[in-house]
Amino acid sequence: MLCIFSAALLAAAVAAVVLAGYFCGWWGGVYGVHRFDSRCYDVEAISSEQLSVHFLRQESNGDCVYIKAGDADILIDSGATLAGATSVAQYVDRYCVDKVLEYVVVTHGDADHISGFVGTQSAKGIFDRYECRTVIQFARTNASGELFEKYCAARDREIASGARCYTALQCCNEQNGAQKEYAICDGVTMEVLYQEYYDNYTSNENDYSVCILLRQGDNKYLFTGDLEQGGEESLVRCNPDLRDVTLYKAGHHGSANSSSLRLLSAIRPQYVCVCCVAGSVQYTQSSASTFPTQDFVNRIAAYTDNVYVTDRSETVLNSYGRREDVFCKPLNGDIVFACTDGKVSMYFSASDCKLKDSEWFGEYRTLPTQWSEQ
């Protein structure tokens, strides 16, 4: 009987360690992240699209966007965790069969955007996994510390291997071989949009974010990293032709300080995708301020209800009366926005419901008047 009890205890302990390692990425990445519901997600159909923009699940608040345009592959940021580089690569490899990323954009120096470039000893970083031909990164940064130093070292190894590396400012000024606009494939261009914090100091690292605009025919796809209100005002001032954006990656995970009225009134987005864990208390105990915030919802509602979010969190109250994240699960999951011959399609690894129709929204957010009238 004692042997049976001891064996059960050992099995329970092993299971606990395995489960913890699964979510912490100890085993070289969270392999369960990208599970696809065939009713909403079809790799073959996505692969046949002329252009597809993929918002990858992170199981943490972070950004990683993969873009396939013709035969070209683009990666914007690399996610929030070091070990998550494995999960990112497993996803990207479904589409990037030649292991070449023609363009890599690193928006700014925060950990939740650069960690996947670094990786771990057992989970190689993105720079070590792929041939990255052109790297476009932030022009200025306040970042420091061990992780940032490792990012710089990994980037420098990629440059030594033949990658071209330019800052956003060099692109805007077309210096040292950099271009402001790149021809990605037939009918698709990528423009580095100027904003004043490429030149000027700010204490807010987010406002250094590199801003990218993809054009495909009449469609515009806007990516602003974690740009906040000051940077957004500069972006609009410096780029007066941003009106009528088809797809907008919500700035700074749907925070209260991004997706300002100034920006939204200029771009008037039709579709919005948010890379975040909805309701996560990683940064705040205030429910209204968890991503995507009520302020963000209220502002975006004036323009569209086509809003989608990668993940959501389950939280519990701990013994100190504070909420803790205990589990992350997909809301929409991996989100793919695709367009072929002007026809828009969307694919989701989990649910295809709009944010306003989700269970999480019904529990934690107030329906704006514009959405309640639809």
Secondary structure, 3 states (H helix, E strand, C coil): CHHHHHHHHHHHHHHHHHHHHHHHCCCCCCCCCCCCCCCCCCHHHHHCCCEEEEECCCCCCCCCEEEEECCEEEEECCCCCCCCHHHHHHHHCCCCCCCEEEEEEECCCCHHHHHHHHECCCCECHHHHCEEEEEEECCCCCCCCHHHHHHHHHHHHHHHCCCEEEEHHHHHHCCCCCCCEEEEECCEEEEEECCHHHCCCCCCHHHHCCEEEEEECCEEEEECCCCCHHHHHHHHHHCCCCCCCCEEECHHHHCCCCCCHHHHHHHCCCEEEEEEEECCCCCCCCHHHCCCCHHHHHHHCCCCCCEEEEEEEEEEECCCCCEEEEEEEECCCCEEEEEECCEEEEEECCCCCCHHHCHHHHHHCCCCHHHHCC
